[in-house]
Amino acid sequence: MAREPKRMIEDPSRLSGPEKAAVILLALGEEEHKLWSMMDEEEIRELSSAMSNLGNVSSKVVEKLIVDFASQMSSGGSVMGSFEATQRLLTGFLPEGKVENIMEELRGPAGRTMWDKLGNVNEVVLANYLKNEYPQTVAVVLSKVKGEHASRVLASLPEDFALEVVMRMLRMEPVQREILDKIEETLRTEFMSNLARTSKRDSHEMMADIFNNFDRQTENRFLASLEERNRDSAEKIRALMFVFEDLSKLDPGSIQTLLRAVDKDQLALALKGASDSLRDLFFSNMSERAAKIMKDDMAAMGPVRLRDVDQSQQAMVAAAKDLAAKGEILLADSGGDDELIY
């Protein structure tokens, strides 16, 4: 049976946001492929659906939509790019929820949505944050991330707490939008904002980063000289510095991640100049066989130069900071007992 032809669309106000976008993309013809390449899979699916069900659109409607689009772009004779202008423009063509997601991606690091960002945070780091939340809140969060990542987070939570979260997820009903918005805002302000913490450093944090890259003798010389001129600044810098011995504050999961990231010869040289307690901490996070081999390698080195030990230790600190910046390990804040994501 032949499908009844759709009526001609004569009124642009009857078109939804995706339908308006579909009309403009169809009008652009072959030039539209550049725009498609900038869209994610969900946007492509939504616009493709709108196109396939659009039917006939009168030339007057097409002209009206293009004129409206052009007038918004050219009003005032110039274009002022801003988040607000972009949001107003997108609102004319896309649903409100989609616009909010896009604006969140634009404002967020690496152009990801809130839930995508959580999906890129190491499971141990995320679990260390979530273990202090209510089980119901954790259940909501884990229901919004991919199952593969949620399983790793659950495995990293204390067993009793994880089981309670599982029970809440099994009984969970659809979450009200207001509650979900509140959880997203809390995650954004209390958790995700810490990922950008290093981009908002004051002058003492900047100098602490520089001092971290000095060899031991140069570091001591500068700190001693600074103490004579400005004791308060020297103490602030020392408190903000992350040095090799601070690796003792890493949790077991973070230590194991760091062990996989560093060269074994470099590790042996760095541990050669470490305290007994820090050596034991690293050895305890290796297999018995790997720890024995590492101890034998260190013994076989004999005497080593302090400069070489310093360089290896600095390289390990740099590796730890890189992993922390990626959200793969957790660094302890030297200013207190709380753990923060850097």
C-alpha distance (Angstrom), angle and dihedral (degrees) to the residues before:
residue distance angle dihedral
M1 . . .
A2 3.79 . .
R3 3.80 115.7 .
E4 3.80 113.6 -114.7
P5 3.81 110.1 -111.0
K6 3.78 115.1 -110.8
R7 3.79 119.9 -112.1
M8 3.79 119.1 -101.0
I9 3.82 112.0 -96.7
E10 3.78 107.1 -126.3
D11 3.82 102.0 161.7
P12 3.86 117.6 65.9
S13 3.82 91.4 -163.9
R14 3.81 88.9 69.1
L15 3.80 91.3 62.3
S16 3.79 120.9 95.8
G17 3.80 122.4 -132.7
P18 3.83 94.7 -96.1
E19 3.82 90.3 46.3
K20 3.80 91.8 53.1
A21 3.81 89.8 49.8
A22 3.81 89.5 48.0
V23 3.82 91.8 53.1
I24 3.82 92.2 52.0
L25 3.81 92.6 46.3
L26 3.80 90.8 50.4
A27 3.79 90.1 48.8
L28 3.79 90.6 52.8
G29 3.78 90.3 58.2
E30 3.80 115.8 -176.2
E31 3.81 92.3 2.1
E32 3.80 90.3 69.1
H33 3.83 94.5 78.0
K34 3.82 90.7 83.8
L35 3.79 89.7 57.4
W36 3.79 93.0 47.8
S37 3.80 90.3 54.6
M38 3.82 89.6 58.7
M39 3.82 94.1 55.2
D40 3.77 128.5 89.0
E41 3.80 123.3 -124.8
E42 3.80 95.2 -95.3
E43 3.82 93.0 51.3
I44 3.80 91.5 48.5
R45 3.80 90.2 50.2
E46 3.81 92.5 48.8
L47 3.81 95.0 47.8
S48 3.81 92.3 43.2
S49 3.80 89.4 54.4
A50 3.82 90.9 49.0
M51 3.81 91.0 49.9
S52 3.79 95.5 48.4
N53 3.81 91.9 51.2
L54 3.79 97.9 38.3
G55 3.80 100.1 95.9
N56 3.80 121.2 -175.3
V57 3.79 119.5 -9.7
S58 3.77 119.3 -169.4
S59 3.79 119.8 -120.6
K60 3.81 89.4 -118.5
V61 3.82 91.0 59.4
V62 3.81 91.8 47.7
E63 3.80 90.6 48.9
K64 3.81 91.7 47.6
L65 3.80 93.1 51.5
I66 3.80 93.3 47.5
V67 3.82 92.2 46.5
D68 3.81 90.6 49.6
F69 3.78 90.0 49.4
A70 3.81 93.1 47.4
S71 3.80 93.3 46.1
Q72 3.79 91.5 53.9
M73 3.80 90.3 50.5
S74 3.79 96.0 46.4
S75 3.81 104.0 35.3
G76 3.78 111.6 131.5
G77 3.80 92.3 17.3
S78 3.83 93.3 -88.0
V79 3.78 141.9 60.7
M80 3.80 122.9 -118.4
G81 3.77 111.4 -164.0
S82 3.81 115.8 -148.6
F83 3.78 140.5 135.1
E84 3.81 89.8 -104.1
A85 3.83 94.0 50.5
T86 3.78 91.4 46.8
Q87 3.79 91.8 49.5
R88 3.83 92.0 49.8
L89 3.80 91.0 49.5
L90 3.81 94.9 48.5
T91 3.81 91.4 47.1
G92 3.80 89.2 65.4
F93 3.79 92.4 61.2
L94 3.80 109.9 22.9
P95 3.81 135.4 52.2
E96 3.79 117.0 -92.4
G97 3.80 94.2 -112.2
K98 3.78 92.1 51.8
V99 3.82 91.4 48.9
E100 3.80 90.6 52.5
N101 3.81 91.0 51.4
I102 3.80 92.1 49.4
M103 3.81 93.0 48.3
E104 3.79 90.2 48.6
E105 3.80 89.1 52.9
L106 3.82 91.0 49.7
R107 3.80 92.3 51.3
G108 3.81 95.7 41.0
P109 3.81 127.4 79.2
A110 3.80 116.3 -88.6
G111 3.81 92.0 5.0
R112 3.81 97.6 -84.3
T113 3.79 132.5 141.8
M114 3.79 119.1 -113.8
W115 3.80 93.2 -99.0
D116 3.80 92.1 45.1
K117 3.79 88.5 52.3
L118 3.79 90.6 54.0
G119 3.78 88.7 48.4
N120 3.79 88.9 59.1
V121 3.81 94.9 50.4
N122 3.80 115.7 98.1
E123 3.80 111.0 -99.2
V124 3.83 93.4 -124.6
V125 3.81 91.6 51.5
L126 3.80 92.1 48.6
A127 3.81 92.6 44.5
N128 3.82 91.2 51.7
Y129 3.79 88.5 57.0
L130 3.80 97.9 41.4
K131 3.81 95.5 48.0
N132 3.82 87.9 74.5
E133 3.82 93.3 53.4
Y134 3.81 130.0 84.6
P135 3.84 113.2 -83.6
Q136 3.81 90.2 -121.4
T137 3.83 91.0 55.2
V138 3.80 90.8 48.8
A139 3.80 89.6 49.1
V140 3.81 90.4 55.3
V141 3.81 92.7 47.2
L142 3.81 93.9 49.2
S143 3.80 91.1 47.2
K144 3.81 88.7 59.8
V145 3.82 98.5 51.4
K146 3.78 127.5 69.7
G147 3.80 115.7 -75.5
E148 3.79 93.1 -121.5
H149 3.81 92.0 56.8
A150 3.82 93.5 40.7
S151 3.81 89.9 55.5
R152 3.81 91.7 54.7
V153 3.81 91.7 47.9
L154 3.81 91.5 50.1
A155 3.80 90.3 50.4
S156 3.82 89.2 53.0
L157 3.82 94.4 51.8
P158 3.83 123.0 88.2
E159 3.80 106.0 -82.6
D160 3.82 98.4 -119.2
F161 3.78 92.0 45.6
A162 3.82 91.7 47.0
L163 3.81 91.0 51.4
E164 3.81 90.3 51.8
V165 3.82 89.2 51.6
V166 3.80 90.1 50.7
M167 3.82 90.6 52.3
R168 3.82 90.7 50.1
M169 3.82 90.7 49.6
L170 3.82 91.0 51.2
R171 3.81 91.4 52.7
M172 3.79 96.2 37.5
E173 3.80 118.7 128.8
P174 3.83 125.6 -161.9
V175 3.81 108.7 -59.3
Q176 3.79 118.6 -123.6
R177 3.79 113.8 -113.5
E178 3.83 91.7 -123.2
I179 3.82 91.6 56.7
L180 3.78 92.3 46.2
D181 3.81 90.9 49.7
K182 3.79 90.3 51.1
I183 3.81 92.3 50.8
E184 3.82 90.9 48.2
E185 3.80 91.1 50.4
T186 3.81 91.6 49.2
L187 3.79 91.4 49.9
R188 3.78 90.5 48.1
T189 3.81 96.1 49.7
E190 3.80 102.0 33.6
F191 3.80 103.3 31.7
M192 3.80 116.7 15.2
S193 3.81 93.4 43.2
N194 3.81 88.5 64.9
L195 3.81 89.5 63.4
A196 3.79 88.1 67.9
R197 3.79 93.3 43.0
T198 3.80 95.0 111.8
S199 3.81 91.2 57.3
K200 3.81 90.7 63.5
R201 3.80 99.8 54.7
D202 3.76 124.4 149.7
S203 3.81 122.4 -139.3
H204 3.83 93.5 -86.9
E205 3.82 91.4 53.3
M206 3.81 89.4 49.8
M207 3.81 91.8 50.9
A208 3.82 91.5 45.7
D209 3.80 88.3 56.6
I210 3.81 90.1 50.9
F211 3.82 92.8 46.8
N212 3.81 89.2 50.8
N213 3.79 88.0 64.4
F214 3.81 95.2 53.0
D215 3.78 119.7 99.4
R216 3.78 113.5 -109.9
Q217 3.81 97.1 -96.6
T218 3.81 94.4 47.3
E219 3.80 90.9 46.7
N220 3.79 92.7 51.9
R221 3.81 91.7 45.9
F222 3.80 94.1 52.0
L223 3.80 94.3 43.9
A224 3.82 91.6 48.8
S225 3.82 91.4 50.2
L226 3.80 92.0 45.4
E227 3.81 91.7 50.7
E228 3.81 89.2 58.4
R229 3.81 91.6 54.1
N230 3.81 103.2 31.7
R231 3.79 116.5 6.2
D232 3.83 93.9 179.2
S233 3.80 93.0 56.0
A234 3.80 92.0 46.0
E235 3.81 90.9 52.3
K236 3.83 92.1 47.8
I237 3.80 91.7 50.5
R238 3.80 92.4 47.1
A239 3.82 90.5 50.1
L240 3.82 91.6 50.3
M241 3.80 96.2 46.2
F242 3.79 118.0 104.5
V243 3.79 107.0 -149.7
F244 3.79 133.6 178.6
E245 3.80 94.9 -92.5
D246 3.82 88.8 55.8
L247 3.81 86.8 72.4
S248 3.81 84.4 80.7
K249 3.84 86.7 75.7
L250 3.80 92.8 63.1
D251 3.78 118.2 110.9
P252 3.85 117.4 -119.9
G253 3.80 93.8 -100.8
S254 3.81 91.6 52.7
I255 3.81 92.3 47.8
Q256 3.80 91.1 52.2
T257 3.81 90.3 49.5
L258 3.81 90.1 50.8
L259 3.82 91.5 48.2
R260 3.80 89.6 56.5
A261 3.81 91.2 50.3
V262 3.82 101.4 51.0
D263 3.78 131.1 73.0
K264 3.81 112.6 -103.9
D265 3.83 94.0 -132.2
Q266 3.79 89.8 50.7
L267 3.81 90.7 48.7
A268 3.81 92.0 51.2
L269 3.81 91.5 51.1
A270 3.82 92.6 46.6
L271 3.81 93.1 49.3
K272 3.79 89.8 48.3
G273 3.82 87.6 74.4
A274 3.81 97.3 35.5
S275 3.79 128.1 107.2
D276 3.81 117.9 -95.4
S277 3.81 91.5 -111.2
L278 3.82 93.0 53.4
R279 3.81 91.6 46.6
D280 3.79 90.6 51.4
L281 3.81 90.6 49.0
F282 3.81 92.1 55.7
F283 3.81 93.0 42.6
S284 3.80 91.0 51.2
N285 3.80 89.6 57.7
M286 3.81 92.7 54.2
S287 3.76 128.7 75.6
E288 3.80 113.9 -94.3
R289 3.81 90.7 -108.7
A290 3.85 94.0 48.0
A291 3.82 91.4 48.5
K292 3.80 91.5 51.0
I293 3.81 92.0 49.9
M294 3.81 90.6 48.7
K295 3.83 92.0 50.5
D296 3.82 90.7 48.8
D297 3.81 91.0 49.8
M298 3.80 91.4 50.3
A299 3.81 91.9 49.2
A300 3.80 90.8 49.1
M301 3.81 91.4 55.5
G302 3.76 93.9 70.3
P303 3.83 116.4 -169.4
V304 3.84 113.6 -0.8
R305 3.78 132.1 -167.5
L306 3.81 117.0 -98.7
R307 3.82 89.5 -133.7
D308 3.81 91.6 58.2
V309 3.81 91.6 48.4
D310 3.83 90.6 50.0
Q311 3.80 91.8 50.9
S312 3.81 92.4 50.6
Q313 3.79 92.3 47.1
Q314 3.81 91.4 48.8
A315 3.80 89.8 50.1
M316 3.82 90.2 53.3
V317 3.81 91.4 49.1
A318 3.82 89.5 50.0
A319 3.81 90.4 49.5
A320 3.82 90.4 50.3
K321 3.81 91.1 51.0
D322 3.79 91.7 49.2
L323 3.81 91.0 51.3
A324 3.81 90.5 47.4
A325 3.81 91.6 50.2
K326 3.82 88.1 54.4
G327 3.81 90.8 49.9
E328 3.80 92.6 -115.8
I329 3.81 97.4 119.2
L330 3.78 136.7 21.5
L331 3.79 122.9 -119.2
A332 3.79 120.3 -158.8
D333 3.80 115.5 -124.9
S334 3.78 107.8 -116.1
G335 3.78 90.4 -146.5
G336 3.78 95.3 67.4
D337 3.77 149.0 -13.6
D338 3.81 97.1 -82.9
E339 3.79 119.1 101.1
L340 3.78 118.1 -127.8
I341 3.78 136.4 -171.3
Y342 3.78 111.1 -122.2
